[in-house]
Amino acid sequence: MYCDQCQESVKGTGCIARGVCGKSEATAKLQDTLIYTLQGVALCAEASGQPLSPEHGRLISESLFVTVTNTNFDDDAITARIRQMLSLRDELRATLDTLPSHDCVGWSGETKEDFIRKAETSGIEALSEHEDLRSLKSLILYGLKGLAAYTDHAAVLGYTDEAIHEFYVTALAALTKDLDADTLLGLTMETGNLAVKAMALLDKANTETYGHPEMTKVNIGVGNKPGILISGHDLKDMEELLKQTEGTGIDVYTHCEMLPAHYYPAFKKYGHFVGNYGSSWWAQDKEFESFNGPILMTTNCIVPVRESYRSRISTTGNAGYEGVKHIAAPSDGSAKDFSELIEQARTCKPPVELETGEIVGGFAHHQVLALADKVVEAVNTGAIKRFVVMGGCDGRHNTRKYYTDVASQLPEDTVILTAGCAKYRYNKLPLGDIGGIPRVLDAGQCNDSYSLAIIAMKLKEVFGLDDINDLPISYDIAWYEQKAVTVLLALLALGVKGIRLGPTLPEFLTPNITAALVEKFDIRPIDTVEGDIASMMAGA
């Protein structure tokens, strides 16, 4: 295997025997082959000259999402996806008079072993012999995977965009072609443009369905009833679980990226929606043990499952783990059936308490803009000197303590804007407020980085500035997997410059490509806590 798509890959050069995430060589190769079959679908769709149907676009979104880090470890499920994409490719190919020449258009395997063997010639290393071109193609592919994740979240709620589906065709087909660096760099920026579109679509889907997030205090303690813990990002699953557990005597808790569900008005009517349990995704093995009740993983990030809670964890949606029960959506579009989780919860003890207290969140763009007058006044009077965007992903490495230290050492006249699980590095610190404005403004999940961009653009307008980079805002972003790559490309597409990125720069970026991004966008690696704080406060 060879996989370099996450920040924690072995020695910063790629996993070659087993993924740091826990995926096996076979799983990695099946994911490579799934991408290869998607390239065949794209080439046939491109040659047909006809737009994808909404159903076909949705299938591509789901298939790309399956390959995102920590999403699906079930080889049989990935094998089924490969067969599904081969069938779609053949359906499209049957409409063509002349076939594209690439091997992925004609290749056909039958068994899982066939699919694993095919990865020997279809993985990342096969994208191009030239390392810089391969680097750009990797950046496009990883951005595409995150784009698909956000697009799929919106599609679950019935919101789609054909322009995104058509971009799948353009980008996946481009991965098979001999294109120059300028063309690929342009396609990289277009990936960022589509990322903005996808996050705007998901924001619309979430807010029109569940209301605009609002400032909310979330309990981090536990009750005395049995509970079900839900993790991941899918708010539709959250809704269905709350409906089915109402009146059962079972409490519902969120974990990690499901925390922002508490901010939506539609979920506040459920009295058994108790609070958030635990912290970031990488601590789930220990926290799932102590929770005692059933756990529902709706999307990424799932880590290797311990035997101590294997019988209590289930996956749904695009998530999967070999040997773990999967709750599929009914083919007729009706609600998923969580009755087994409810019955199991009745037999379990209440969660073990990990901590007590509250955390505050719900500062998506609608809420922050409602406070705009107060924010502007605080800036004009000097009460707020600077905003620091510290969104993105969390991870296991000790180097991520950098973000905790930055948050705790920033001057008291700074406000942190955050979205994504990176916030667990500092969202429980006693940082206080500035004139009633909390010093940590949590917009929500990683896709809610869109809210942070909206806030910045509105502030630019309010202060009468011509350039978003003239605002008193610094960007200190943590990345881990492909959705973070998508967010980064979206910020670049919006014209944001001077982003600090850490804990390390992506290893799939070659020195030449890194230099090009530094020159064009002033992307820079994180440095020392003290040095970076001084530079940010100086506006550099």
C-alpha positions as CSV (number, residue, x, y, z in Angstrom):
1,M,0.0,0.0,0.0
2,Y,0.9,3.6,-0.2
3,C,-1.2,6.3,1.4
4,D,-0.2,9.9,2.2
5,Q,-3.6,11.5,2.5
6,C,-3.6,12.3,6.2
7,Q,-1.4,14.4,8.4
8,E,-0.2,11.5,10.6
9,S,1.0,9.2,7.9
10,V,4.2,7.2,9.0
11,K,7.3,9.4,9.2
12,G,5.6,12.1,7.2
13,T,6.2,10.1,4.0
14,G,3.2,7.9,3.6
15,C,1.9,4.6,5.1
16,I,3.3,1.5,3.3
17,A,2.4,-1.5,5.4
18,R,-0.6,-0.5,7.6
19,G,-2.3,2.8,7.9
20,V,-1.8,4.9,11.0
21,C,-5.6,5.2,10.9
22,G,-5.8,1.4,11.3
23,K,-6.7,0.4,7.7
24,S,-5.1,-2.7,6.3
25,E,-3.1,-3.0,3.1
26,A,-6.1,-4.7,1.5
27,T,-8.5,-1.9,2.5
28,A,-6.1,0.7,1.2
29,K,-5.8,-1.1,-2.1
30,L,-9.6,-1.5,-2.4
31,Q,-10.0,2.2,-1.9
32,D,-7.4,2.9,-4.6
33,T,-9.3,0.7,-7.0
34,L,-12.6,2.4,-6.1
35,I,-11.0,5.7,-7.2
36,Y,-9.7,4.0,-10.3
37,T,-13.2,2.8,-11.2
38,L,-14.5,6.3,-10.6
39,Q,-12.0,7.7,-13.1
40,G,-13.5,5.2,-15.6
41,V,-17.0,6.5,-14.8
42,A,-15.8,10.1,-15.3
43,L,-14.1,9.4,-18.7
44,C,-17.2,7.7,-20.0
45,A,-19.5,10.5,-18.7
46,E,-17.2,13.1,-20.2
47,A,-17.2,11.4,-23.6
48,S,-21.0,11.1,-23.6
49,G,-21.4,14.9,-23.4
50,Q,-24.4,14.4,-21.2
51,P,-24.8,15.6,-17.6
52,L,-24.9,13.1,-14.9
53,S,-28.3,12.2,-13.4
54,P,-28.8,13.3,-9.8
55,E,-28.7,9.7,-8.8
56,H,-25.4,9.0,-10.5
57,G,-23.9,12.2,-9.0
58,R,-25.0,11.1,-5.6
59,L,-23.4,7.6,-6.1
60,I,-20.1,9.3,-7.0
61,S,-20.3,11.5,-3.9
62,E,-20.9,8.5,-1.7
63,S,-18.1,6.5,-3.3
64,L,-15.5,9.3,-2.9
65,F,-16.7,9.8,0.7
66,V,-16.0,6.1,1.5
67,T,-12.3,6.7,0.9
68,V,-12.0,9.6,3.3
69,T,-9.7,8.8,6.2
70,N,-11.4,7.0,9.1
71,T,-14.7,6.5,7.3
72,N,-14.9,2.9,6.1
73,F,-12.8,-0.1,7.1
74,D,-15.2,-2.7,5.7
75,D,-13.7,-4.5,2.8
76,D,-16.9,-6.1,1.7
77,A,-18.7,-2.7,1.6
78,I,-15.9,-1.1,-0.4
79,T,-15.9,-4.1,-2.8
80,A,-19.6,-3.7,-3.3
81,R,-19.0,0.0,-4.2
82,I,-16.4,-1.0,-6.8
83,R,-18.9,-3.3,-8.4
84,Q,-21.5,-0.6,-8.3
85,M,-19.2,1.9,-10.0
86,L,-18.1,-0.7,-12.6
87,S,-21.8,-1.2,-13.4
88,L,-22.3,2.6,-13.7
89,R,-19.2,2.9,-15.9
90,D,-20.5,0.1,-18.2
91,E,-23.9,1.7,-18.4
92,L,-22.4,5.0,-19.6
93,R,-19.9,3.2,-21.9
94,A,-22.7,1.5,-23.7
95,T,-23.9,4.9,-25.0
96,L,-20.6,5.7,-26.6
97,D,-19.6,5.1,-30.2
98,T,-15.9,5.7,-29.5
99,L,-14.3,4.8,-26.2
100,P,-11.7,6.8,-24.3
101,S,-8.4,5.1,-24.5
102,H,-7.5,4.9,-20.7
103,D,-7.4,1.4,-19.2
104,C,-9.9,2.3,-16.5
105,V,-12.6,2.4,-19.2
106,G,-12.1,-1.2,-20.2
107,W,-10.7,-2.9,-17.2
108,S,-13.1,-5.3,-15.4
109,G,-12.4,-7.4,-12.3
110,E,-14.8,-9.8,-10.7
111,T,-13.5,-10.7,-7.2
112,K,-12.2,-8.8,-4.3
113,E,-8.8,-10.3,-5.0
114,D,-9.0,-8.9,-8.6
115,F,-9.7,-5.5,-7.1
116,I,-6.8,-5.7,-4.7
117,R,-4.4,-6.7,-7.4
118,K,-5.5,-3.8,-9.6
119,A,-4.4,-1.3,-7.0
120,E,-0.7,-2.2,-7.8
121,T,-1.0,-0.1,-11.0
122,S,-3.8,2.3,-10.1
123,G,-2.9,4.1,-6.8
124,I,-1.6,7.6,-6.1
125,E,1.8,6.7,-7.5
126,A,0.2,6.0,-10.9
127,L,-1.2,9.5,-11.3
128,S,2.0,10.8,-12.9
129,E,5.6,9.9,-13.2
130,H,6.5,13.6,-12.6
131,E,6.5,14.2,-8.9
132,D,5.2,17.8,-9.1
133,L,2.3,16.8,-11.4
134,R,1.5,13.9,-9.1
135,S,1.6,16.3,-6.2
136,L,-1.0,18.6,-7.8
137,K,-3.2,15.6,-8.8
138,S,-3.1,14.4,-5.2
139,L,-4.1,17.8,-4.0
140,I,-7.1,17.8,-6.4
141,L,-8.1,14.3,-5.5
142,Y,-7.9,14.9,-1.8
143,G,-9.9,18.1,-2.2
144,L,-12.4,16.2,-4.3
145,K,-12.9,13.7,-1.5
146,G,-13.7,16.3,1.1
147,L,-15.9,18.1,-1.4
148,A,-17.9,14.9,-1.9
149,A,-18.3,14.5,1.9
150,Y,-19.9,17.9,2.3
151,T,-22.0,17.4,-0.9
152,D,-23.2,14.1,0.5
153,H,-24.2,15.6,3.8
154,A,-26.4,18.1,1.9
155,A,-27.8,15.4,-0.3
156,V,-29.0,13.4,2.7
157,L,-31.3,16.4,3.4
158,G,-32.4,16.6,-0.2
159,Y,-30.1,19.4,-1.4
160,T,-28.0,18.9,-4.5
161,D,-26.1,20.9,-7.1
162,E,-25.5,19.6,-10.6
163,A,-22.5,21.8,-11.0
164,I,-20.7,19.9,-8.3
165,H,-21.6,16.6,-9.9
166,E,-20.3,17.8,-13.2
167,F,-17.1,18.9,-11.6
168,Y,-16.6,15.3,-10.4
169,V,-16.5,14.3,-14.0
170,T,-14.0,17.0,-15.0
171,A,-11.7,16.5,-12.0
172,L,-11.7,12.7,-12.0
173,A,-11.1,12.5,-15.7
174,A,-8.2,15.0,-15.4
175,L,-6.4,12.6,-13.0
176,T,-6.0,10.2,-16.0
177,K,-4.6,12.8,-18.4
178,D,-1.2,14.2,-19.2
179,L,-1.8,17.8,-18.1
180,D,0.8,20.5,-17.4
181,A,1.3,22.2,-14.0
182,D,-0.5,25.4,-14.9
183,T,-3.6,23.5,-16.0
184,L,-3.6,21.4,-12.9
185,L,-3.0,24.4,-10.6
186,G,-6.1,26.0,-12.3
187,L,-8.1,22.9,-11.6
188,T,-6.9,22.9,-8.0
189,M,-8.3,26.5,-7.6
190,E,-11.5,25.4,-9.2
191,T,-11.7,22.6,-6.6
192,G,-11.6,25.4,-4.0
193,N,-14.4,27.3,-5.8
194,L,-16.6,24.2,-5.8
195,A,-15.7,23.6,-2.1
196,V,-17.2,27.1,-1.3
197,K,-20.3,26.1,-3.3
198,A,-20.6,22.8,-1.5
199,M,-20.2,24.3,2.0
200,A,-22.8,27.0,1.1
201,L,-25.1,24.3,-0.1
202,L,-24.7,22.3,3.2
203,D,-25.2,25.5,5.2
204,K,-28.4,26.1,3.4
205,A,-29.5,22.5,3.9
206,N,-28.8,22.5,7.6
207,T,-30.3,25.9,8.4
208,E,-33.4,25.6,6.3
209,T,-34.0,22.2,7.8
210,Y,-33.1,22.7,11.5
211,G,-32.9,26.5,11.9
212,H,-29.9,28.8,12.3
213,P,-27.5,27.8,15.1
214,E,-27.8,30.0,18.1
215,M,-25.6,30.7,21.1
216,T,-26.0,27.7,23.4
217,K,-24.6,26.3,26.6
218,V,-24.0,22.6,26.3
219,N,-23.8,20.3,29.3
220,I,-20.7,18.1,29.4
221,G,-21.7,16.1,32.5
222,V,-24.1,13.1,32.5
223,G,-27.5,12.1,33.8
224,N,-28.6,9.1,35.7
225,K,-30.4,7.3,32.8
226,P,-29.0,4.9,30.2
227,G,-27.8,6.7,27.0
228,I,-27.0,6.4,23.3
229,L,-23.9,8.2,22.0
230,I,-23.9,9.6,18.5
231,S,-20.8,10.7,16.7
232,G,-19.9,11.8,13.1
233,H,-21.5,14.7,11.2
234,D,-24.9,13.6,9.9
235,L,-27.7,15.7,11.3
236,K,-30.4,13.7,9.7
237,D,-29.3,10.7,11.7
238,M,-29.3,12.9,14.8
239,E,-32.9,13.9,14.1
240,E,-34.1,10.4,13.5
241,L,-32.4,9.1,16.7
242,L,-33.9,11.8,18.8
243,K,-37.4,11.1,17.4
244,Q,-37.2,7.4,18.0
245,T,-35.8,7.7,21.6
246,E,-38.3,10.3,22.7
247,G,-40.3,8.9,25.6
248,T,-38.2,5.8,26.0
249,G,-36.3,6.8,29.1
250,I,-33.1,6.8,27.1
251,D,-30.9,9.9,27.0
252,V,-28.9,11.0,23.9
253,Y,-25.4,12.4,23.9
254,T,-23.2,13.8,21.2
255,H,-19.5,13.0,20.7
256,C,-16.9,15.1,18.9
257,E,-18.1,16.6,15.6
258,M,-21.8,16.0,16.5
259,L,-21.4,18.6,19.3
260,P,-22.8,21.4,17.1
261,A,-26.2,19.6,16.8
262,H,-26.9,21.2,20.2
263,Y,-26.8,24.6,18.6
264,Y,-29.7,24.0,16.2
265,P,-33.2,25.1,17.4
266,A,-35.0,22.0,16.0
267,F,-33.1,19.8,18.4
268,K,-33.6,21.8,21.5
269,K,-37.2,20.6,22.0
270,Y,-36.0,17.2,23.0
271,G,-35.6,17.0,26.8
272,H,-33.7,13.8,26.6
273,F,-30.9,15.4,24.5
274,V,-28.7,15.7,27.5
275,G,-25.3,17.0,26.3
276,N,-21.8,16.3,24.9
277,Y,-19.7,13.4,26.1
278,G,-16.0,13.3,25.9
279,S,-13.7,15.1,23.5
280,S,-12.1,14.6,20.1
281,W,-12.4,11.7,17.7
282,W,-9.0,10.1,18.5
283,A,-10.0,9.6,22.2
284,Q,-13.1,7.7,21.3
285,D,-11.7,4.2,22.2
286,K,-11.4,5.1,25.9
287,E,-14.4,7.3,25.9
288,F,-16.6,4.8,24.2
289,E,-15.6,2.2,26.8
290,S,-16.7,4.4,29.7
291,F,-20.0,5.5,28.0
292,N,-21.5,2.1,28.8
293,G,-24.3,2.5,26.2
294,P,-24.7,2.0,22.5
295,I,-22.7,4.2,20.1
296,L,-23.8,5.2,16.6
297,M,-21.1,6.3,14.1
298,T,-22.8,8.3,11.3
299,T,-19.7,9.2,9.3
300,N,-16.0,9.6,9.9
301,C,-14.0,9.5,12.2
302,I,-14.1,6.0,13.5
303,V,-10.9,4.4,14.9
304,P,-10.1,0.7,15.3
305,V,-12.8,-0.7,17.5
306,R,-11.9,-2.3,20.9
307,E,-13.5,-5.6,21.9
308,S,-14.7,-3.9,25.1
309,Y,-17.4,-2.0,23.1
310,R,-17.6,-3.9,19.8
311,S,-21.0,-5.3,20.7
312,R,-22.3,-1.7,21.5
313,I,-21.1,0.2,18.4
314,S,-23.0,0.4,15.1
315,T,-22.2,2.3,11.9
316,T,-24.6,3.9,9.4
317,G,-24.4,5.9,6.1
318,N,-21.0,5.8,4.5
319,A,-19.2,4.7,7.7
320,G,-18.3,1.0,8.1
321,Y,-16.1,-1.3,10.1
322,E,-15.6,-5.0,9.5
323,G,-17.5,-7.1,12.1
324,V,-19.5,-4.1,13.3
325,K,-23.3,-3.9,12.8
326,H,-24.3,-1.5,10.0
327,I,-27.7,0.2,10.0
328,A,-28.6,0.8,6.4
329,A,-31.2,3.3,5.1
330,P,-34.4,1.6,3.8
331,S,-34.6,1.6,0.0
332,D,-38.0,3.3,0.2
333,G,-36.6,6.4,1.7
334,S,-38.2,5.9,5.1
335,A,-36.4,6.5,8.4
336,K,-33.6,4.3,9.6
337,D,-34.6,1.8,12.3
338,F,-32.7,2.4,15.5
339,S,-34.9,0.2,17.7
340,E,-32.1,-2.3,18.4
341,L,-29.9,0.5,19.8
342,I,-32.8,1.6,22.0
343,E,-33.5,-1.9,23.3
344,Q,-29.8,-2.5,23.9
345,A,-29.5,0.9,25.8
346,R,-32.3,-0.3,28.2
347,T,-29.9,-3.0,29.4
348,C,-26.9,-0.7,29.9
349,K,-25.7,1.4,32.9
350,P,-25.7,5.2,32.6
351,P,-22.5,6.7,31.3
352,V,-19.5,7.1,33.6
353,E,-19.0,10.8,34.2
354,L,-15.8,12.2,32.7
355,E,-16.3,15.9,33.6
356,T,-18.8,18.5,34.6
357,G,-19.8,21.9,33.5
358,E,-20.8,23.6,30.3
359,I,-19.2,24.8,27.0
360,V,-20.7,27.5,24.8
361,G,-21.1,27.4,21.1
362,G,-23.4,28.2,18.2
363,F,-21.6,31.1,16.7
364,A,-22.3,30.4,13.0
365,H,-22.6,33.4,10.7
366,H,-26.2,34.2,11.5
367,Q,-25.6,34.4,15.2
368,V,-22.4,36.4,14.9
369,L,-23.9,38.8,12.5
370,A,-26.7,39.3,14.9
371,L,-24.0,40.5,17.3
372,A,-22.3,42.6,14.6
373,D,-22.9,46.0,16.3
374,K,-21.3,44.7,19.5
375,V,-18.4,43.2,17.6
376,V,-17.8,46.3,15.6
377,E,-17.9,48.5,18.6
378,A,-15.4,46.3,20.4
379,V,-13.1,46.5,17.5
380,N,-13.5,50.3,17.1
381,T,-12.8,50.9,20.8
382,G,-9.8,48.5,20.9
383,A,-11.5,46.0,23.2
384,I,-10.9,43.4,20.4
385,K,-7.5,43.8,18.8
386,R,-7.5,40.7,16.6
387,F,-9.5,37.6,15.6
388,V,-7.6,34.4,15.1
389,V,-9.2,31.6,13.1
390,M,-8.1,28.3,14.6
391,G,-10.4,25.9,12.8
392,G,-9.7,22.5,11.3
393,C,-9.0,19.1,12.5
394,D,-7.7,17.6,15.7
395,G,-5.3,14.6,15.9
396,R,-3.2,12.4,18.2
397,H,0.2,13.9,17.8
398,N,1.7,15.8,20.8
399,T,2.6,18.6,18.4
400,R,-1.0,19.6,18.4
401,K,-0.5,21.0,21.9
402,Y,0.7,24.0,20.0
403,Y,-2.9,25.0,19.4
404,T,-3.7,24.7,23.1
405,D,-0.7,26.8,24.0
406,V,-1.6,29.5,21.3
407,A,-5.1,29.7,22.6
408,S,-4.1,30.0,26.3
409,Q,-1.3,32.6,25.5
410,L,-3.1,34.9,23.1
411,P,-3.6,38.3,24.6
412,E,-6.9,38.9,26.3
413,D,-8.0,41.3,23.6
414,T,-8.1,38.6,21.0
415,V,-11.1,36.4,19.9
416,I,-10.7,32.9,18.5
417,L,-13.0,31.9,15.6
418,T,-13.2,28.1,15.3
419,A,-15.0,25.3,13.5
420,G,-14.2,21.6,13.3
421,C,-12.8,19.2,16.0
422,A,-9.6,21.3,16.4
423,K,-11.6,23.2,19.0
424,Y,-11.2,20.4,21.5
425,R,-7.7,21.6,22.0
426,Y,-8.9,24.7,23.7
427,N,-12.8,25.0,23.9
428,K,-12.8,24.0,27.6
429,L,-10.1,26.5,28.7
430,P,-11.3,29.4,30.9
431,L,-10.6,32.1,28.4
432,G,-13.5,34.4,29.5
433,D,-15.2,37.0,27.3
434,I,-14.8,40.5,26.0
435,G,-17.8,42.7,26.9
436,G,-20.0,39.6,26.8
437,I,-18.5,38.2,23.6
438,P,-16.9,34.8,24.4
439,R,-13.3,34.6,23.4
440,V,-13.9,31.3,21.7
441,L,-16.6,31.6,19.0
442,D,-17.4,28.1,17.9
443,A,-19.2,28.1,14.5
444,G,-19.8,24.3,14.5
445,Q,-18.5,21.4,12.4
446,C,-15.6,21.6,9.9
447,N,-18.0,22.4,7.1
448,D,-19.0,25.5,9.1
449,S,-15.7,27.0,8.2
450,Y,-18.0,28.5,5.5
451,S,-19.6,30.5,8.4
452,L,-16.2,31.9,9.3
453,A,-15.6,33.0,5.7
454,I,-19.1,34.7,5.7
455,I,-18.2,36.5,8.9
456,A,-14.9,37.7,7.5
457,M,-16.6,39.0,4.3
458,K,-19.3,40.8,6.2
459,L,-16.7,42.4,8.5
460,K,-14.8,43.6,5.3
461,E,-18.0,45.2,4.1
462,V,-18.8,46.8,7.5
463,F,-15.3,48.3,7.8
464,G,-15.3,49.5,4.2
465,L,-12.2,47.5,3.2
466,D,-11.3,46.4,-0.3
467,D,-9.4,43.3,0.6
468,I,-10.4,40.5,3.1
469,N,-6.7,40.3,4.0
470,D,-6.8,43.9,5.4
471,L,-9.1,42.7,8.3
472,P,-7.6,42.2,11.8
473,I,-7.9,38.4,11.3
474,S,-5.1,35.8,11.3
475,Y,-5.5,32.2,10.2
476,D,-3.8,29.4,12.2
477,I,-5.3,26.2,10.8
478,A,-4.8,22.6,11.8
479,W,-5.3,19.9,9.2
480,Y,-5.7,16.1,9.4
481,E,-7.6,14.7,6.5
482,Q,-9.2,15.4,3.2
483,K,-12.1,17.6,4.4
484,A,-9.5,19.9,5.9
485,V,-7.8,20.0,2.5
486,T,-11.1,21.0,1.0
487,V,-11.5,23.8,3.5
488,L,-8.0,25.1,2.8
489,L,-8.7,25.2,-0.9
490,A,-12.0,27.0,-0.2
491,L,-10.2,29.7,1.8
492,L,-7.6,30.1,-1.0
493,A,-10.4,30.4,-3.5
494,L,-11.9,33.2,-1.4
495,G,-8.7,35.1,-1.6
496,V,-7.4,34.5,2.0
497,K,-3.6,34.8,2.3
498,G,-1.1,34.3,5.0
499,I,-2.6,31.0,6.4
500,R,-0.5,29.2,8.9
501,L,-0.9,25.5,8.5
502,G,0.1,22.7,10.9
503,P,1.2,20.7,12.7
504,T,3.1,19.9,9.4
505,L,2.6,20.9,5.8
506,P,1.0,18.1,3.7
507,E,3.7,15.6,2.7
508,F,2.0,15.1,-0.7
509,L,3.1,18.6,-1.6
510,T,6.5,18.6,-3.3
511,P,9.0,21.4,-2.6
512,N,8.2,23.0,-5.9
513,I,4.4,22.9,-5.4
514,T,4.8,24.2,-1.8
515,A,6.9,27.0,-3.1
516,A,4.3,27.9,-5.7
517,L,1.6,28.0,-3.1
518,V,3.8,30.1,-0.7
519,E,4.4,32.6,-3.5
520,K,0.8,32.9,-4.6
521,F,-1.0,32.6,-1.2
522,D,1.7,33.1,1.4
523,I,0.9,29.7,3.0
524,R,3.4,29.1,5.8
525,P,4.1,26.4,8.3
526,I,3.5,27.0,12.0
527,D,6.5,27.9,14.1
528,T,6.9,28.5,17.8
529,V,3.9,29.5,19.9
530,E,5.5,32.8,21.0
531,G,6.8,33.7,17.5
532,D,3.5,33.0,15.8
533,I,1.5,34.9,18.4
534,A,3.8,37.9,18.0
535,S,3.6,37.8,14.2
536,M,-0.2,37.4,14.2
537,M,-0.7,40.3,16.7
538,A,1.6,42.4,14.4
539,G,-0.7,41.5,11.4
540,A,1.9,39.3,9.7
